[in-house]
Amino acid sequence: MSQPQNHADIYPLSEKAPELVRTTTGLPLKDFTLEAVLEGKLGAADLAITPEILRLQAGIARASGRDKLAENFERAAELVAVPQDLLLSTYELLRPGRASSPTVLHERAQALRKEFGAERIATLIEEAADVYDRRGLFSKRF
């Protein structure tokens, strides 16, 4: 998928650049119709977003001056390849009082970085570990 020169010019994608939108199974946006659903031509895999589209959305957000939103889209792009059970257990670890030590979070960050190339997510988890440590959020709360 070739990236546009000015991301701000293609928002909203569905109206201004639908040809850029493809699912993980390769379906273009134009194939998403009620008829296709009723005929069973669309499955759950067809509804999954791609890292490319999330990065494209990040470019649109950044071009609009919404850098924090862009960073969230970029982190989301990294998470597409991470299995759901690992995502959920990571979320659980990030809840205050769930991880036993900063080491647990740093190990999870390193695993995500190594296995999935999730550099931004790993950095976010490491930052959370440091904040939790300073605030004493590793002690069991209940």
C-alpha positions as CSV (number, residue, x, y, z in Angstrom):
1,M,0.0,0.0,0.0
2,S,1.6,3.3,-1.0
3,Q,1.3,6.0,1.6
4,P,-0.2,9.4,0.6
5,Q,1.9,12.6,0.6
6,N,-0.4,14.5,2.9
7,H,-2.3,12.4,5.3
8,A,-4.7,15.2,6.3
9,D,-6.1,15.2,2.8
10,I,-7.4,11.7,2.9
11,Y,-9.6,11.9,6.1
12,P,-12.0,10.3,6.3
13,L,-10.5,7.3,4.6
14,S,-13.8,5.6,3.7
15,E,-14.8,8.7,1.6
16,K,-11.5,10.1,0.3
17,A,-9.3,7.1,0.0
18,P,-11.2,3.9,0.2
19,E,-8.8,2.2,-2.1
20,L,-6.2,2.3,0.7
21,V,-8.3,0.3,3.0
22,R,-7.9,-3.5,2.9
23,T,-8.5,-6.1,5.5
24,T,-6.0,-8.7,6.8
25,T,-7.6,-11.1,4.2
26,G,-7.0,-8.6,1.4
27,L,-10.6,-7.5,0.9
28,P,-11.1,-3.9,-0.2
29,L,-13.6,-1.7,1.7
30,K,-16.0,-1.7,-1.3
31,D,-16.6,-5.4,-0.6
32,F,-18.1,-4.7,2.8
33,T,-21.8,-4.7,2.0
34,L,-25.0,-6.0,3.7
35,E,-25.4,-8.4,0.9
36,A,-21.9,-9.9,1.5
37,V,-22.8,-10.3,5.2
38,L,-26.1,-12.0,4.4
39,E,-24.5,-14.3,1.9
40,G,-21.8,-15.4,4.4
41,K,-19.0,-13.9,2.3
42,L,-17.5,-12.0,5.2
43,G,-16.1,-13.6,8.3
44,A,-14.5,-12.5,11.5
45,A,-11.0,-12.4,9.9
46,D,-12.4,-9.9,7.4
47,L,-13.2,-7.5,10.2
48,A,-9.7,-7.3,11.7
49,I,-7.8,-4.1,11.2
50,T,-4.3,-4.2,9.7
51,P,-1.1,-2.6,11.1
52,E,-0.9,-0.6,7.8
53,I,-4.3,1.0,8.3
54,L,-3.5,1.9,11.9
55,R,-0.2,3.5,10.8
56,L,-2.1,5.4,8.1
57,Q,-4.6,6.6,10.8
58,A,-1.5,7.6,12.9
59,G,-0.3,9.7,9.9
60,I,-3.7,11.4,9.6
61,A,-3.7,12.1,13.4
62,R,-0.2,13.5,13.3
63,A,-1.0,15.7,10.2
64,S,-3.9,17.1,12.2
65,G,-1.7,18.0,15.1
66,R,-2.9,15.1,17.3
67,D,0.4,13.6,18.2
68,K,-0.8,11.6,21.3
69,L,-3.6,10.0,19.2
70,A,-1.0,9.2,16.6
71,E,1.2,7.5,19.2
72,N,-1.8,5.4,20.3
73,F,-2.5,4.3,16.7
74,E,1.2,3.4,16.3
75,R,1.1,1.3,19.5
76,A,-2.1,-0.4,18.3
77,A,-0.4,-1.3,15.0
78,E,2.2,-3.2,17.1
79,L,-0.4,-5.1,18.9
80,V,-2.2,-6.5,15.9
81,A,0.2,-9.5,15.8
82,V,0.1,-10.2,19.5
83,P,-2.2,-13.1,20.5
84,Q,-5.3,-12.1,22.4
85,D,-4.4,-14.2,25.5
86,L,-1.1,-12.4,25.8
87,L,-2.8,-9.0,25.4
88,L,-5.2,-9.8,28.1
89,S,-2.6,-11.1,30.5
90,T,-0.5,-8.0,29.8
91,Y,-3.5,-5.8,30.5
92,E,-4.0,-7.6,33.8
93,L,-0.4,-7.2,34.8
94,L,-0.7,-3.4,34.2
95,R,-3.5,-3.1,36.6
96,P,-2.1,-1.6,39.9
97,G,-1.5,-4.3,42.5
98,R,-1.4,-7.2,40.0
99,A,2.3,-7.5,39.1
100,S,4.5,-8.5,42.0
101,S,7.5,-6.4,41.0
102,P,8.9,-4.1,38.3
103,T,10.8,-7.1,37.1
104,V,7.6,-8.8,36.0
105,L,6.6,-5.9,33.8
106,H,10.1,-5.4,32.4
107,E,10.2,-9.1,31.5
108,R,6.8,-8.8,29.7
109,A,8.1,-5.7,27.9
110,Q,11.2,-7.5,26.7
111,A,9.1,-10.5,25.5
112,L,6.8,-8.2,23.5
113,R,9.8,-6.4,22.1
114,K,11.7,-9.6,21.2
115,E,8.8,-11.8,19.9
116,F,6.6,-9.2,18.2
117,G,8.9,-6.2,17.6
118,A,6.5,-4.1,19.8
119,E,9.0,-1.4,20.7
120,R,6.5,1.3,21.5
121,I,4.4,-1.0,23.7
122,A,7.5,-2.3,25.5
123,T,8.6,1.2,26.2
124,L,5.2,2.1,27.6
125,I,5.2,-1.0,29.9
126,E,8.7,-0.1,31.1
127,E,7.6,3.4,31.9
128,A,4.6,2.1,33.7
129,A,6.8,-0.3,35.7
130,D,9.0,2.7,36.8
131,V,6.0,4.8,37.8
132,Y,4.3,1.9,39.7
133,D,7.6,1.3,41.5
134,R,7.9,5.0,42.6
135,R,4.2,5.0,43.7
136,G,4.3,1.7,45.5
137,L,1.8,0.1,43.3
138,F,3.4,-3.4,43.3
139,S,2.1,-4.3,46.8
140,K,-1.0,-6.4,46.7
141,R,-4.0,-4.1,47.1
142,F,-6.6,-6.7,48.0
